[in-house]
Amino acid sequence: MQETDIYKLTTRGQQELRGSVTTLSPSEIEILIRVDGILSCAQIKAGMPAVVAETFAATIKGLLDRRLLEEAEPDPFADKFTTQLNKLALTQAEAEADSGAVSLRKTGYYVSIARPRGPARTLAPGEVLSAIVVDDEPTLAKFIQSYLSFEGFQVRLAGNRAEVIAELNKAPIPDLILLDVMLPDADGFDILLRLRQHPALKNVPVIMLTGKATRESVIKGLASGADGYITKPFEADALMHAVRTVVGLPEDPNAPQDVWVDKQAKRVD
């Protein structure tokens, strides 16, 4: 293992991490949660200062030997992200990510950041908003679809590149897109970049809904034009709070005020 090496989870690694029963140790799970195909080993280790370097290296080697990790392909979007993003947007995203991490530092929490894309709006009688949920986990996608439907959205689902393209080409233009980062044949950050360059879709509110909980991933999403960033697992009330914020709808007066508590969630480092 070299400090500059970048790894990603194999299919087997994803199954092991997401399964209800696992043989992994807590230290192995903590590393798997942080591996995202973007961060180098040195960056991951920097976020785990309590772990001895030799132990970290041995754990990575063990995960590789068990074929839970594999080398990641170079991310061409990463260079584009570094060189082309507006410096003001990057600075703002860093501040938001750090503020979210510092103010909500708890034992187990999820990240929920949202900002309005446009002015506040009031729906006319009978007006229905539309949303596209991009996620390759069918059970979660159906849950989100049901929850948004209860809130009056007409929801379309997409789980891969072809379905995303098909849904984005359909009328009406969505009022909201919930976008996963890790799709089987597409990268959510790349989709977000393309949306922000599309003349008809560039102003559609987008919430990243993903398991990528590292500080770098949060910054990358926000600086690339996302209006919200929520990490999995999450609470439905937190999701709807973010949805109302980015779309510009008034807050539900009956919603719980503390939407941050989720003991099973991942951390931002």
N, C-alpha and C positions, 0 to 999 in steps of 0.2 A: 504493500500500500504506500502510495506517495501522497504528500499533503495536497498536491494539485489534482489528484484523482477525483472524478465525479462519478457517482453511482446512482442507479435508480432501482426501484423494487421490481423484481421479476413477478410474473403472474402468481407464482407460488408464494412469493413474499407478500403480495397484496392479500392473498387468501389467508395466509397465516396471521397477518395483522388485523384483518377485518373479522376473522372467525370468532365465534363465541367461545371456542376452546382453543387454547394455544399452549405450546410447549416452550415458548420463549421466556427468557428471564426478563426482569424489569429493565435491566440495562440494554438488552437487545431490542426490546420494544421501544425504548426511548430513542435509540438511534434510528430504527426503522421509521418512526414517526417523522424524524427530521430529514431523512433522505428524500430528495425531490427531483433529482436529475439536474439540478441547477447549482446547488451549493457544493463547494469542494470539501474534501475531508477536513482541511484546515479550518474552513468556515464553520463546519458542523462542530468540530472539537472546540472552537472558540466559544460556542454557545453552551458548552458543558464543562465549565472550568473545574468542577469538583472531580471530574474523571481523570485518572492518571493516563498519560499519553500511551504508555505500554498497554494498559488495559483497553483503551479505546482501539488501538491498532489490532489487538488480539480479537476483540469483539467483531470488528469489521471483517477480519480474515475468516472468523467462524461463520459469519453470515454469508460470505462469498462461497465458502466450502459447502455450505448447505443449500447453495443456489437460491438464496432468498434475495441476494443483490447481484447486480451485473453492471458492467461499465455502461455509462450513458453516452449516447451520441452527442457530439458538440451541438449546442443550441444556437443556431444562427440568429435567433431573435434576441439572444442575450447581448450580442455586440450592438445590434440595432438599438436595443434598449439603453445601453450605456452611452452611445454616441449621439443619438438623435432626439432623445426626450428633452423637452423644455426644462431648463434648470429650475425655474420657478415651480413647475409642477412636481419635479423630483423633490425639491426642498419641502414643499407643502406635504407631500405624501410621507416623507420621512418623519415630519413633525406629527402627523396624524397617527402613524403607526406607533411611534414612541409614546405619544400621549395615551393611546389605547392600552399599551402594555403597562405603562407606569401606573396609571390611575386605576387599572383593574387587576393589578397583580394579586392573584389569589392562588390557592392550591386547587388547580383544575378550573379552567374557565375557557370560554370560547371568545373569539374576536368578533365584534359586531360594530362596524364603522359604516356610517351612511351620511350622505350629504345631498341636499336637494339639487336636481339638475336645472330646474326652472322655477318660476314663481308658483306660489300656492294656487291650487285649483279647487273648484267646487263642481262636482258632477251634476249635470242637468238631469231632471227626472227621466228615468229610462236609459240614461247613458251607461254603456258597458265598456270597461277597459279590457284590453287584450294583453296577454303575456305569453312569452315563449320560455319554457323551462328546458335548458340544455343540460342533461345529466344522463350518464350511461347506467345508473343504478335504477332499474325499473320500479322497485318498491319505494324508494325515496322520491322518485319523480312523480309517482302516482299520489303519494302523500302530499307533496307540495301542490300538485294540481288540485287535489280535493280542498286543501286549505285555502288556496287562492280563489277557488270557485265559490266557497262560502262567503268570501269577501266581495264577490260580484265580478270577478275576472273571467273572461273566456280564455282558456289555457290550451296551448298547443305544446306538444312534447317533441324533443329531438335528442337522440342518443349517440349519433355519430356524424361525421362530416357531411355525408349525403343528405341526411335528415335535416341538419342545420341549414344547409343551402336551400333545400326545398321549402322549409318553413319561413325562412327570411324572404323568399321570393313570393310568398302568398300575401294576399291582401286580407285584412288591413295591416298597415305597418304597426308593429306592436307598441304598446305603451310602456312595456317593461320587458327586459330580458334577464333571466336568472341563469348565470353561466358557470358551469363547472370548468375546472382547469384541466383535469386529467381525463381525456376522452380516448377511446381505443385507437383512433386514427387522426386525431387533431389535438392541437394545443390551444387551450382556452385563451391564453395571453395573445396568441397570434390572431385568433378570432376577434378578440377585443380590438386589437390594432386595426384590423380590416374594417370593423364596424365604424370606428372613429374616422376612417378615411372614406367611408361610403357616403355619397351625397344625400341619400334618402334616409339613412339609418344613423348618421353620425350624432344625432341629438337624442337618440333613444336611451332612457336610463338603463344602466346595466349594473347588476349586483353580482359580484363573484361569489359563488357558493361552493366551497372547496375544502378539501382536507389539508391543503398547503398552508400551514400555520406559521411558517418562519417569517421573521421580520422582513427579510429580503423579498419574499413572495408578496407580502402585503403591500410593501412599497411599490413593487413592480406593477401590481394590479391597479393601485390608486394613481400612480404616476402615468400609467398608460391610458387612463381615461375612465376607469371604473368609478361609479358613483357610490358603491357600497362594497364591503368585503366582509363576508361571514364565513367562519370556519366550521366544518363539521366535526363532531355532532353539534347541534344547536337546538334551541327551544323555538317552538313555533311562534310564540309571542315576540321573540327577538327578530325573527324573520319578517313578520308583518310590520313591526315598528320600522325596520329598514325600508320595506316596500313603501309604506306611507310617506316616509321621509323623502326618498328619491323621486317618487312620482308627484309629490306635492299635495298629498291628501291630508286632511286633519287627522290628528291622533285619536285613536279609540279611547274614550274616557274610561272605559271599563278594563283597559289593558293593565296588567301588573306593572308597577314602576321599576322593580328590580328584575331586569330581563337578562342578567349576565350570568346567573348561577347555573352551572352544568358541570357536575363533578367528573364526568367522563370525557371532557373536552381536552383539546391540545393547547399548548402554550405558544405564545410568540416570544422569541428570544432575540 
